Amino acid sequence: MSIIIIDDELISRKKLSEILKPYGECIEFDRGDSALVAIEKMIKSKQQIDLITVDISMPYLNGLAVLKKIRTLEVDNNVLEVNQSKIIMVTSSVNRDNVMEALSQGCNDYILKPFNEEAIIARLKKQNIIVSE
């Protein structure tokens, strides 16, 4: 499984990577704009990205803008809906407007910080990203 983690907070990024690395290769980015460059190259070269986690609150380019751009790239490059990346937003705020906006822009789920391994695994199972044992 191919996993991209986008979060400007080093501790959150590393914690997510530690939790997710048993399930696939994790590529980490601390900025949305640099992540989008890599994601665009991957999409254009038909590389499958199974999971993308995106922090909502980031400098330079916030998570909602990153989410919208990813979904636009997928549509523009004829990625079938069944092959589109699962995108889980990560947030430290329980701002209902941000969560609703993310869901309307095409995220599959969201996780509140601080998170733990059990919560992450439960979300991945809920989205059929990993299967229950």
SULLIN-V741329 format. One record per run of one state. SS is the DSSP state (~ for helix, > for strand, _ for the rest). FROM is the first residue (numbers start at 0). TO is the last residue. Records with the same first field share a line. If there is no record, write none. Layout:
SS = FROM-TO, FROM-TO
//
This chain:
_ = 0-0, 6-8, 23-23, 29-30, 44-49, 55-61, 76-79, 83-84, 91-94, 104-107, 112-115, 126-132
> = 1-5, 24-28, 50-54, 85-90, 108-111
~ = 9-22, 31-43, 62-75, 80-82, 95-103, 116-125
//
